[in-house]
Amino acid sequence: MKDLFGDKVTRAQELLRQFQPKDKLYYGCFSGGKDSIVIKDVLHTGNIGVIWHLNVTTIDPPELMRFVKKHHGDVVWEIPKIPFFKMAEKRGFPTRRGRWCCSEYKEDHSPRGEVMVFGVRAAESPRRAKTWKEVTAHTRTGNYVISPIIDWTDSEVWQYIKSRNLPYCELYDQGFKRLGCVGCPMASNKKFEMQRWPHYERAWKRLFKNLWERRTGTIQRNGKTWFGNKYWSSWEGMYEWYLSGRQLPNENECQGLIDYFSSGNDTGTDNQCNDHDYDAGNTYQEELAEFDDDREDASGRSSGLNS
């Protein structure tokens, strides 16, 4: 307890003061989850200047959005121009290795030239423990990212919240360990989420049905049938596979996305994998380049796939 409420908080605030921008405030990344609540309070009690921003994805848990609105009125809501399901009609559904939604609704909104504060913690996953440090260079913007509670455990986070009597989202008391987008491909409890929020379930089913009806029976540039017909006999089967979180049999999921876009979808943009430890190699890059050329020929203008 002494270490948590003495040394750890002091260390976090000293780190933040060390990297405090001289001519501007920190850019705080706030999600409404337990870690965001803690870092927001740590900066507040340390009198450290920051403006907090929430990237709205349009598939956020409604309870979480109500919580932020009620208890964190100072947070700036970053609203996307195109809602998730409308974008997904163009780009296809995201998968574990093809999470275009992360870059579209979170990463690409990180402003250049800012020093950002994240609530990321090493205890959340081995990947985060490997990738994130107290000070990390953002992979897309090159900005410094400060993670003041990177070495805090789950129990320490909750001890801090309780000791400070900080309000938190009700979903944590209802069995949720982590909060995020409803239907996220990384979530292991998607079926439970669909039961919990039936209006999102209807929207996800409508997306899969529309994608199936538009692509089923079509031929890809490589002369093969659209990948959806290779694995499933109906959109319902494709949807159930998505909820299950299982890998495609004998095939990388990213290749499935390549097949999807190669089948003539001329409105997608960057569909590169967001996993930092995954390297698809030259074949994947060449496939993207060929797809870019096809779209340019079809539309008469460059589509500008991001690299």
Stockholm file with secondary structure:
# STOCKHOLM 1.0

chainA/1-307         MKDLFGDKVTRAQELLRQFQPKDKLYYGCFSGGKDSIVIKDVLHTGNIGVIWHLNVTTIDPPELMRFVKKHHGDVVWEIPKIPFFKMAEKRGFPTRRGRWCCSEYKEDHSPRGEVMVFGVRAAESPRRAKTWKEVTAHTRTGNYVISPIIDWTDSEVWQYIKSRNLPYCELYDQGFKRLGCVGCPMASNKKFEMQRWPHYERAWKRLFKNLWERRTGTIQRNGKTWFGNKYWSSWEGMYEWYLSGRQLPNENECQGLIDYFSSGNDTGTDNQCNDHDYDAGNTYQEELAEFDDDREDASGRSSGLNS
#=GR chainA/1-307 SS CHIIIIIIHHHHHHHHHHTCCSSSCEEEECCSSHHHHHHHHHHHHTTCCEEEEEECCSCSCHHHHHHHHHHCTTSEEECCSSCHHHHHHHHCCCCSSCCHHHHHHTGGGSCTTCCEECCCCGGGCHHHHHHCCSEEECTTTCCEEECTTTTCCHHHHHHHHHHTTCCCCGGGGGTCSSCCCTTCTTCSCHHHHHHHCHHHHHHHHHHHHHHHHHHTTCBCTTSCBCHHHHHCSSHHHHHHHHHHTCCCTTSCHHHHHHHHHHTTCCSCCCCCCCCTTCCCHHHHHHHHHHHHHHHHHHHSSCCCCCC
#=GC SS_cons         CHIIIIIIHHHHHHHHHHTCCSSSCEEEECCSSHHHHHHHHHHHHTTCCEEEEEECCSCSCHHHHHHHHHHCTTSEEECCSSCHHHHHHHHCCCCSSCCHHHHHHTGGGSCTTCCEECCCCGGGCHHHHHHCCSEEECTTTCCEEECTTTTCCHHHHHHHHHHTTCCCCGGGGGTCSSCCCTTCTTCSCHHHHHHHCHHHHHHHHHHHHHHHHHHTTCBCTTSCBCHHHHHCSSHHHHHHHHHHTCCCTTSCHHHHHHHHHHTTCCSCCCCCCCCTTCCCHHHHHHHHHHHHHHHHHHHSSCCCCCC
//
